[in-house]
Amino acid sequence: MTLCVLHVAAEMYPLLKTGGLADVVGALPPAQTQLGTNARVILPAFPAVIGGLTQIQHVADLGPAFGIDNVRLERGLLEPHGIVVYVVRADAFYDRPGNPYFDSSHNQYADSDRRFALLGWAAARVATGADPAWKPHILHAHDWHAGLAPAYLRAHARASGKPHVPCVITVHNLAYQGVFPASEFRYLQLPVDFFSVDGVEFYGHLSFLKAGLFYADRITTVSPTYSHEIQTHAQGAGLDGLLRTRTHDISGILNGVDQTVWNPAIDTLIDTRYSLAKFSGKAKCKAALQDRVGLARDDGALLFGVVSRLTEQKGIDLLLSAIPDIVQRGGQLVVLGTGDAALENGLKNAAQAHPQSIAVVLGFDETLSHSIIAGSDVVMVPSRFEPCGLTQLYALAYGSLPLVHSVGGLADTVTDASLENLADDVSTGFVFHHFNRVSLVAAIRRAFALKQRRPEWKAVVRRAMTQDFGWEASALRYVDVYRELVAI
């Protein structure tokens, strides 16, 4: 019998993307489908989601919920993989212009709790038979937006007397928990006793992510190291106590790379396609990037690239402190992203002071992000903490050596170009272990030093590009988790 899985998430590439969550939800279900699993996805009916699906058809009227007169369930197809995507139609909640999470003033919508409670509630309805033509064996929730789905499944099982549908929740970033005032609990249509320390209550508030972590049968994180880090006080974000009680239910499964999207040999968004066998195109990508962002055309300059949210979590404050060291050594830096105003201003000031060496583009541009990954010599990911990180995986595939802080998935995927590792032929980038300027600058200096030793630089680039972080191995590990929960 084919294993059927319903993924629950707020976004999915290429329909809607604000971060790495969308990349994972866009790549994992197709990878699972190729391995014989029937994987489907349920999303809120944001305008971008509706606009990117074909063959949309009505599935069921789910009735009134959360103040919506009639919640409609529809499904469509996402090409080219043919993945079935359910959409929760509640236009008063989801048919809004711009960002799916924030209003035009970048404030979280006042009804965000109900908007995403509805997503979890509708997912539980699908899991318990709302679509007469398909029913999943497993519900797989992603991050806090889907965190209430396991709670609704437990509530349904208790009310119906039937076994609950097994569920898995993946923590993509524990720092984002969906915390709301306790007064909002009355709108969630959950049993009264679910608001307790053994439930959705979180220090006098309610937490969607805590609900998922408490009620799901299994918990996964997006890298092995992160699965251990979140069980510590330092990185547990107030949930480490709960997570330690569930340590035997937690698995760290590394994210993969969608090689149909991130592959320099077939990437249509970069200036010149290239591969290990035909590597000259990378230099052309570098020159094209320098021209596009207004840097001096200099093939000899070590070009550092950053594609990131501009926040302290991503280590951008630490990066700012190291910019003088990059410039003094003749390097260049290009940054793409948006985030904290103070960090944006700091980067803009650096670019104004060194216009030939520093370029900053505020915003999000998918084409430019590919161009930076392809055109940079070094891609920096200096995060304070990083559940997995996809940027360093993209960088490896494009032969742009990652420079990373040794945390989470960064520690799991990049091996430092130390003298010992170079001698052992295992280096794939540059790693700093202490989150301070001295440690970061030392890694930057190692990058400059290695660039001067051309044969060794080329060997590390070759090793980076031959790393395999495709989704197949990770997809198989998720299936192992599912099969521990269901007998098929």
Secondary structure, 3 states (H helix, E strand, C coil): CCCEEEEECCCECCCECCCHHHHHHHHHHHHHHHCCCEEEEEEECCHHHHHHCEEEEEEEEEEEECCEEEEEEEEEEECCCCEEEEEEECHHHHCCCCCCCECCCCCECCCHHHHHHHHHHHHHHHHCCCCCCCCCCEEEEECHHHCCHHHHHHHHHHHHCCCCCCEEEEECCCCCCCEEEHHHHHHCCCCHHHCCCCCCEECCEEEHHHHHHHHCCEEEECCHHHHHHCCCCCCCCCCHHHHHHCHHHEEECCCCECCCCCCCCCCCCCCCCCCCCCCHHHHHHHHHHHHHHCCCCCCCCCEEEEECCECCCCCHHHHHHHHHHHHHCCCEEEEEECECHHHHHHHHHHHHHCCCCEEEEECCCHHHHHHHHHHCCEEEECCCCCCCCCHHHHHHHCCCEEEEECCHHHHHHCCECCHHHHHCCCCCEEEECCCCHHHHHHHHHHHHHHHCCHHHHHHHHHHHHCCCCEHHHHHHHHHHHHHHHCCC
